[in-house]
Amino acid sequence: MTHAETPSGPGVATPRRPARVRLAWLLAVLAVLLVTMVASVAFGSRIVGWSDITAALGGANETLDQAAVIKRIPRTLLAVAVGAALALSGTVMQGVTRNPLADPGILGVNMGASLAVAVGIVTFGLTTATDYIWAAIAGAAIAAIFVYTVGSLGRGGATPLKIALAGAATSAALASLITATVLPRGDIAANYRSWQVGGVGGATWESLEHILPFLLAGTVVCLLCARPLNSLALGDDLAAGLGERVAVARGVAALGAVVLCGAATAIAGPIAFVGLVVPHLCRLLVGLDHRWLLPFSALAGAILLTAGDVAGRIVARPDEIEVGIITALIGAPFFISVVRRQKVREL
Amino acid sequence: MSTTTLEAVTRGRIRRNRRRWTVLTVLALITATMFSLSLMLGNTYYPPGDVLRVILGETVPGASFSVGTLRLPRAVLALLVGLCFGAGGVTFQTMLRNPLASPDVIGITSGAGAAAAFAIIVLGLDEVGVSVFAIIAGLGVALIIYVLSFKDGVAGTRLVLIGIGIAAMLDSATAYVLNQAGQWDLQNAMRWLNGSLNGSTWDETIPVALALLVFGPLLLTQARNLSMLQLGDDTAAALGVRLERTRILVIVAAVALIAFATSASGPVSFVAFLAGPIASRLLGPRGSLLIPSALVGAILVLTADLIGQYAFDTRYPVGVITGVLGAPYLLYLLVRTNRAGGSL
């Protein structure tokens, strides 16, 4: 992190990075992602050697080690997909709200998705993963609109403090409602418990299949919004002056972000702070241009979540710590450092 | 001229005093009513006479067990926990001059809860050990938040935001501890996630009672200094308040109340946050809010526990009810302050 002294955050000018530097970073990030993915199939309660990994990837399933690798492949892919989705979603939310603290977890969007899934299961008897995803996206959208509206009422607009508080209050209310929804149903409550922590341990090829179309659609929408997001960063007036239809751009970008985090939450549970941490780090690496920032955030998010998952498996061997807990432990100090860097009147 | 001003001031003071006493009496009456109701109501209704006889130690068939063993510890714990959360919450709000800076928003309750859950579930300590753990954690979190938000002085907004971050981290620590518990016990988990009074016994109630006896009066002796702190540090110092001593005493006492209550009932959502603002709306801006807030806290917990137990088909833990009721109020406060253009 040689650029640690560079100021970051929306609204702070960062020197333009030459394309060469960005390209180098891109290659570096890709390499790290690859290493992390290999680590994710290699480490766990059983540590697998290189030869077994390649054999298992080639289709062999004879030894216990190879079986472990085969079980870990969907988990790794899910961690990559969910991490990328959450980070992308967080980057877009920070861009749309021009708020350095925006994150699907902090804004309460994850909890909205969770409540929608819980209500869907208990009240409407949803059973398939695709149903869950639709419910989660709807819940995420409602929560996002609600929190943003409450947080931006009144003078000063959506300041980080108001947004964070509205998000925290909404999360708390939603958490209570979720408990109220699942408590009468013991069978669901037990399932809900493992899901509510946020983790990718339960990944299967099937869940991957269900989530992928949503993630792809959301990713495409978000990436297409890179240029409008760059304009929005200049402020609404200037963006409008540049010919941007501000409301439309905001709506479309937010929709992409909500689809991504709703789908990710439906499969992996509410995982907080990935969407907060990653964009800030990536801004240090590649600057403020969303055309670079968005793909970078996706890759870095994938790395963060996969590495967090691996760490959770190594630290507590032979048990494991859910990745949602790891990201909160890493993310909260980061959140605090972002808060400390802001000037008081900007909060 | 001067006599009329004097008369007006005197009359105003008398009026406010009268209002204060009226509000206090009404709050005390409501608290007593809710407390009696939670002893009388249940699967079987027992008339006040039976309840009284049980409390006085007589043996009443049926009632002795239902009221004496099941309902009484629960109602007493609800009362005590409510008093503790109400008093502790308003202390922080007053000291930090910010209605949002209540211990449950800024993570102190989460810290005490995480430590208590850890002490019970992982270490298997008894009530005393758990309370000690919870207090140390609560004080530690308070210190950490204070140090972290210190940058050219402590700004309220920064402190609240940092507290929210700390709370998120500690809540996930609680989730981790709950996952460590080999056997998944829903009731137990509810207690640490939302706050619950289910299965409360005298073992949990007595430490809270002792804490309230020790730290409640301590807090009351500082009530006057605390209100003066609201005028700003310099003014308070000029009025003869020893700033650091007051602050430390107040923080220790408030954190102790919160920590003891949390280690008995878990972090009952939003009671500490709600009690102060409600009391201040009832009383107006004058005077110490400590006792009225404590009473409001007790009313909230007692009422929410009754609602949670009997209003629905399923028995809900008290924290679920206060959470569902409390969050809209926080949002309302947010919206109202925003509309008025005030700063948070």
Interface residues (C-beta under 8 A of the other chain):
Chain A: L101 G105 I106 V150 G151 L153 G154 R155 G156 P160 L161 K162 A164 L165 A166 A168 A169 T170 A172 A173 A175 S176 L177 T179 A180 L183 P184 G186 A189 A190 R193 Q196 V197 A272 F273 I321 E322 G324 I325 A328 L329 G331 A332 P333 F335 I336 V339 R340 Q342 V344 L347
Chain B: L100 V105 L148 S149 K151 A155 T157 R158 V160 L161 I162 I164 G165 I166 A167 A168 M169 D171 S172 A173 A175 Y176 L178 N179 W184 L186 A189 M190 L193 N194 S269 F270 D313 T314 Y316 P317 G319 V320 I321 T322 G323 V324 G326 A327 P328 L330 L331 L334 V335 T337 N338 R339 A340 G341 S343 L344
